[in-house]
Amino acid sequence: MTWSNVPGGPPQSSPDPQDPQRAAWERSGTTLFPPAKLADRISTVLLLAFGAVMTIVTAVVGIIAVISATATCDASAGCSPGGYIGGTAIAVGGAFVIGVATIVLAIGAWIRRKSSWWIAAVGFVLAIAVITWGGVVFANAADDETASSSVSASA
């Protein structure tokens, strides 16, 4: 940030660097990462990174799970891959959308010089909830397919 970006510019009353008014202006107007907020920024970045890694791992596991679950899935067995694909889409897509929204809100808080760790924490918890929901949908599809195939095999 330059002196010209701040309305009113630097205090011109005294060129003395020990002036408390000038020191207060410099503390609040010279950096996006003031030392007092460093822990907030670090925790926000770590939570966002963990959420991104969690989303990537969920995508890889979801793709592998859909491929392996639908390998033996065909119409003659009474199986439809929709539940598998839907559960994976809910988990991966939901976590991605929540992650993007969390990043946007956290950067907005940084620009306004507000605390942002709680935004990343809420986003992380919501991503876990959406991934769990997608896993439940996927597992329900797997249970339905297993139940229908065991019933048809025993009949």
For each residue, the residues with C-beta under 8 A, 3 or more apart:
1: 5 6 29 30 31
2: 5
3: 6 9 10
4: 9
5: 1 2
6: 1 3 9 10 25 29
7:
8:
9: 3 4 6 12
10: 3 6 22 25 26
11: 14 19 21 22 25
12: 9
13: 19 21
14: 11 19 22
15:
16: 19 22
17: 22 23
18: 23
19: 11 13 14 16 22 23
20: 23 24
21: 11 13 24 25
22: 10 11 14 16 17 19 25 26
23: 17 18 19 20 26 27
24: 20 21 27 28
25: 6 10 11 21 22 28 29
26: 10 22 23 29 30
27: 23 24 30 34
28: 24 25 34 113
29: 1 6 25 26
30: 1 26 27
31: 1 34
32: 110 111 113
33: 37 38 41
34: 27 28 31 37 38 113
35: 38
36:
37: 33 34 40 41 113 115
38: 33 34 35 41 42
39: 42 43
40: 37 43 44 115 116 117
41: 33 37 38 44 45 110 116
42: 38 39 45 46
43: 39 40 46 47 117 120
44: 40 41 47 48 106 116 117 119 120
45: 41 42 48 49
46: 42 43 49 50
47: 43 44 50 51 117 120 121 123 124
48: 44 45 51 52 99 102 103 106 120 123
49: 45 46 52 53
50: 46 47 53 54 124
51: 47 48 54 55 95 98 99 102 120 123 124 127
52: 48 49 55 56 99
53: 49 50 56 57
54: 50 51 57 58 95 124 127 128 131
55: 51 52 58 59 92 95 96 99 127
56: 52 53 59 60
57: 53 54 60 61
58: 54 55 61 62 91 92 95 131 134
59: 55 56 62 63 92
60: 56 57 63 64
61: 57 58 64 65
62: 58 59 65 66 87 88 91 92 134 138
63: 59 60 66 67 88
64: 60 61 67 68
65: 61 62 68 69 84 88 138
66: 62 63 69 70 81 84 85 88
67: 63 64 70 71
68: 64 65 71
69: 65 66 73 81 84 138 141 142 145
70: 66 67 73 79 81 84
71: 67 68
72: 77 79
73: 69 70 77 79 80 81 84 145
74: 77 79
75: 78 79 80
76:
77: 72 73 74 145 148 149 152
78: 75 145 148 149 152
79: 70 72 73 74 75 145 148 149
80: 73 75 83
81: 66 69 70 73 84 85
82: 85 86 141
83: 80 86 87 137 138 140 141 142 144 145
84: 65 66 69 70 73 81 87 88 138 141 142
85: 66 81 82 88 89
86: 82 83 89 90 137 138 141
87: 62 83 84 90 91 134 135 136 137 138 139 140 141
88: 62 63 65 66 84 85 91 92 134 138
89: 85 86 92 93 134
90: 86 87 93 94 130 133 134 137
91: 58 62 87 88 94 95 130 131 133 134 135 138
92: 55 58 59 62 88 89 95 96 134
93: 89 90 96 97
94: 90 91 97 98 127 130 131 133 134
95: 51 54 55 58 91 92 98 99 127 130 131
96: 55 92 93 99 100
97: 93 94 100 101
98: 51 94 95 101 102 123 126 127 130
99: 48 51 52 55 95 96 102 103 123 127
100: 96 97 103 104
101: 97 98 104 105 123
102: 48 51 98 99 105 106 119 120 122 123 124 127
103: 48 99 100 106 107
104: 100 101 107 108
105: 101 102 108 109 116 119 123
106: 44 48 102 103 109 110 116 119 120 123
107: 103 104 110 111
108: 104 105 111 112
109: 105 106 112 114 115 116 119
110: 32 41 106 107 113 114 116
111: 32 107 108
112: 108 109
113: 28 32 34 37 110
114: 109 110
115: 37 40 109 118
116: 40 41 44 105 106 109 110 119 120
117: 40 43 44 47 120 121
118: 115 121 122
119: 44 102 105 106 109 116 122 123
120: 43 44 47 48 51 102 106 116 117 123 124
121: 47 117 118 124 125
122: 102 118 119 125 126
123: 47 48 51 98 99 101 102 105 106 119 120 126 127
124: 47 50 51 54 102 120 121 127 128
125: 121 122 128 129
126: 98 122 123 129 130
127: 51 54 55 94 95 98 99 102 123 124 130 131
128: 54 124 125 131 132
129: 125 126 132 133
130: 90 91 94 95 98 126 127 133 134
131: 54 58 91 94 95 127 128 134 135
132: 128 129 135 136
133: 90 91 94 129 130 136 137
134: 58 62 87 88 89 90 91 92 94 130 131 137 138
135: 87 91 131 132 138 139
136: 87 132 133 139 140
137: 83 86 87 90 133 134 140 141
138: 62 65 69 83 84 86 87 88 91 134 135 141 142
139: 87 135 136 142 143
140: 83 87 136 137 143 144
141: 69 82 83 84 86 87 137 138 144 145
142: 69 83 84 138 139 145 146
143: 139 140 146 147
144: 83 140 141 147 148
145: 69 73 77 78 79 83 141 142 148 149
146: 142 143 149 150
147: 143 144 150 151
148: 77 78 79 144 145 151 152
149: 77 78 79 145 146 152 153
150: 146 147 153 154
151: 147 148 154 155
152: 77 78 148 149 155
153: 149 150
154: 150 151
155: 151 152
